Amino acid sequence: MAIDQALADTGLTRTEAPGEALLPVLLPIAGNEAVVEGADAARSDEIGGLLAAIRRLASIVEEETAALTTSQKIDFDDFSARKSRGMLEFVRLMRAGMHLGGEVEITEEIRRLREKLERNRSILEMHYDAVREVAGIIVKAIKEAESDGTYTGRAAQDGR
């Protein structure tokens, strides 16, 4: 009787045929469709959560890119922190849902995010180069303003 209960708990039952030993048989469990539908719903929630995380991250990147291209005042620390949090959320969800990597919609959103990140990187690089050039000009002007020419050669005073 204990064997029958243990088998029933796992969805198995014993069959008896005249003159044969009792063998376990897998029988469908009533309501099993609900389990499959529940798994589909959980997978759908995972996909939805991951898509939402990717879209939030893309939105932050787009916002920063737009601010850079329109010469708005930018709080780089804020953008950096927001992008870091978004990437952390994305990585955690991707690790938890590694099996979702083959989903077409997720793959497409990641491709779009990659394009936005590449554009953002390019614009940040241009911005950085411009800042470095302006800083170089300022440093040169400060050095020239502080120097009275005592320790520089005649060529430096003539602008050569």
HELIX and SHEET records of a PDB file:
HELIX    1   1 ALA A    2  ASP A    9  1                                   8    
HELIX    2   2 ASN A   32  THR A   69  1                                  38    
HELIX    3   3 PHE A   76  ALA A   96  1                                  21    
HELIX    4   4 MET A   98  GLY A  102  5                                   5    
HELIX    5   5 VAL A  104  GLU A  146  1                                  43    
HELIX    6   6 ARG A  154  GLN A  157  1                                   4    
SHEET    1   A 2 LEU A  12  THR A  15  0                                        
SHEET    2   A 2 LEU A  23  LEU A  26 -1                                        
END                                                                             
